[in-house]
Amino acid sequence: MSDQSPADAVYEVSPGTSPVVLAMPHTGTHVPPAIMARLNELGQTVSDTDWHIHRLYDGLLPDATKVRALFSRYVIDANRDPEGVSLYPGQNTTTLVPTIDFDNNPIWAEGQEPGAQDIAERLAAFHRPYHAAVAAELKRVKDIHGIAVLFDCHSIRSNIPFLFEGTLPDLNLGTNGGTSCAPEIEAAALAAAKASDYTSVLNGRFKGGWTTRHYGRPEEGIHAIQLELAQSTHLASEALPFDYDPAKAEKLRKTLADMLGRIEAYALSVSTRA
């Protein structure tokens, strides 16, 4: 469900009673017409979307809250610092309002690149409302349980030379070097990854984006962890049209359900409202 009308929807919220909140900042593909007209042909494909992530996670943890951005990351990236500070200094990355795709190709028509006023408007219209919804849901479930766990759901192509060398592991867990969540939550997620047939890494190339770093305050009872999935784990092809592969996805869903279940079990075990 959403607390907005379809015409003005920036995000959708499905509230649940679990201490776990699933955030999905990059699954949206909507680009307002005025912005779409400024993108070049490549940009209009919105290829750097986290394709089908909302479908992949659907029903895995029935009582979990879901907050999903509906706008494309090419409009504005909901997982970037609103001040424009780089998450990975010294490494190639994309910006708050991207000017290039993940292969370092321009995505805007010549002379149509977003300026400071565009960024300010998109922060107000998209970035802040989405994060207000995330913050509200974290507060709501923390009021229920005395603890809230934000699980930030992502995916990316497994081979992107501009961003990283070689092939990305299947499961890339990020806790900002162990600072964004309790060690038990990190350990629960890693145990599920290690129990699977998938390759995995903790705090490798992807240590957690702005969402994880911003909300992860374990000392206040709010924990955050990011999972970046290699898209080869659930897509038929890591190229347009980025079709969902039901067989691959069903296998992966079992591992994801195990991971979320372990995290939820820990959160419930330490709930101060039980």
N, C-alpha and C positions, 0 to 999 in steps of 0.2 A: 504494500500500500504506500501511498505518498500523501504528504500533507499539502500538496500543491495541485492545482488544476493541470491537466495534460498540456494546455497551451503554454504555461509558463514554467513547467517542471524543469528544475535544475538538477534535482536529485530525487531519489525515492528511498523511503524508509520502511522497513518491515520490522516492527518492534517485537522483541521476544523477552522471555524471562530468564534466560541463561546469563551468567556473568560474562559471557563471550560476545563481543561485538565484531562482526565481519565488516571491514571497510573495503570499498572497491572504487578507488579514485580514477581508474584508467579504462573501465569497460565501456564508457559512453562513446557514442559516435556522432551525437548531434552537433552540428555547426550551424549557428544562425545564418540565414541567407546573406546578410550584409558582410559577414566574415568569410563565408564560403567563397564569395565573389572575389575576394582578395587573395585567396590561395591559388597557387599554380596547379597544374594538372596532377603533379605528384602529391601535393598537399591535400588535394581533394579526395585522395584515396584513404586518408587517415590511417595509413598502414601501421603506425606504431601503437595502435590500440591493443589493450590486453584482451584479445579476442575470446569471447565465450566464457570468461571467468565466472560471470554470474550464473550461467548454466552449469558449469562444472561444480560449483559449491552448493547448488540448490538442494536443500533437504538434508545435507550432510550432518548438521547439528540442528535438529528441528526447532529447538527453543532459542537459537541464537538470533540476535538482532542483526539486520543487514542494512548498511547505508551505502548506496550506490550513486556515484556521480553519473549523470546522463549526458554531459557535454564531453566533447573530444578534448584530449590533452593538447591538441593544436590550438584550441580556443584559449585555454590556460591550463597549466599543469597543476592539478590539485595536490600533488605530492612534492611540490617544490616550496622552498622558503618564500613567503610573500615579500620579503625584503630583497629577494634576488640573490641571496648569498649561496655560493656553490656548495653542494653537499659533498663533493669529492674534489677538493682543491688539487690542482695539478693533473687531474685526469679528464679525459674527454667526457662530456656530458651534454645534456640539453638544458635549456634555460626555463625560467618561469613561464614565459610565452615563447615556445620554441621558434627559432628561425630556420632550423635545419632538422632533417630526420635523423634516424639513428645511423645512417650511412654517410652523414655529413653533406647531404644534398639539400639545397634551398627548397623550402616548401611554400614560399610566398611569391606572388607575381612581382616582377621588378618594380620597385618604387612603392610597393604595398606592404612593406614590412611594418609590423606593429611598433608604434612609438610609445612614449611615456603615458600619454593620455589614454591610449588603447589599453595599456596594462592596468592603469588605475581603474578604468571602467570595468574591466573584466575581473579584477580582484573583488570589486563591490558586487558585481552581478552573479559571479559563479564561485570563485574560490572561497570567499568568506561565508556565503550561505551553506555551502557543502560542509565546511568545517564547523559551523555553528550546529548543524545537525549531528555531526559526529560527536561533538562535545556534549550536546544535550543527551544523547543516548548513553554515552559513557557515564554521565552523572546519574541518569535514571537507573541503570543497572547497578551502579555502585551503591545507590541509596537502598536497593533491594538486598544486596549481598555483602556490602562493606568492601567489595573488591570488584574491579572491572578489568577485563583483558581485551585489548584491541588486537585483532588479528588482521593485518593488512595484506590483502590478496592481490598478487601481481603475476604477470607473465611477460616473457620476452623471447625473441628468437634466440636460438642456441648458438648461433655464430654471427657475431657482429664485430668485425675487426676494428672498426672505429672506436668501439667502447671497451672491448676486452680481447685478449689473445686467446686463440684456441676455441674449444667447445665448452660451453658453460655446463656445469653439473646440472642434473635434473631438478634438484631441490636446493634452493639457495636461501638459507635462513639468516635473518639479520636482526640483531638486538643492539646495534650500535656499540659493539664491543662488550656486551654483557651489561650495559647500563640501563637499558630501557625496560627490563622486566626482572622478576625474581629468578634466581638461578634454577629453581625447580621448574619454572615454565620453559625456560630455554632447554633444560635437560629433557623435559617431556616431549617437546617438539623434535629434538635431535634423536631421541630414542625411537620415535615412530619412523623417522627417516631412515635410521640405521636398520630397523627391522624390515624395511621394504627392499625391493629389488632395484631401487633407484639410486643413482649416485647423488651425493649430497655434500654440502659444505656449510659451515657456520661462520658468519662474518667474513665471507670472501669478498668478491667484487662488489656485492650488494649487502651493505651492512645495515640497511634500513634507511628509508627516505625521510623526508621532513615529517610525515605523519608519525612514524615510529619515534623519531627523536623528540618531537613536540609533545606528544601525549604520554610517552613512557616516563612515569614518575612513580616508581615502585614504592618509594617512601610515603607516598600519599595514597597508596592502594590502587593506583591505575598503572597497569602494565601494558606494554606494546611489543609486538613481534611481527616481523614481515616475512612473508614467503614469496620469493620470486621463482616462478616455475619456468623451466625451459619449455617453449611451446611445442617442441617435438614430443612432449609427454602426452599431449591431448589433441593436437591438430593433425589433420591429414597431410597438410603441407604448411611450411612456414613462409608462404608467399600467397599473394592474392589468388583465390578469394578467402584464404585462411579458414577452410572448412573444418568443422568439428568432427573428430573421429570418435564415434560412440564406443567402440571397443577399447581403444586406448584410454579414453576418458573413464570408462567404468572401472578399469584396473586402477587408475590413479585415484579415483574417488574413494576407494577402500583405504588407501594410505592416508588421504586427507581426512577421512572420517576418523581414523585411528588417532591421528595427530590432534585433531580438534577435541576428540573425546578425552584424551589424556590431559590436555590443557584444562578443559572444563572440570574434570574430576579433581585436579589439584585446586582450582579456584573454589570449588564447592567445599573442599575439605578444610579450607582456611576461612571460609565465610564467617563473618562476625554477626550475621543476621539469621543463621540457621536455627 
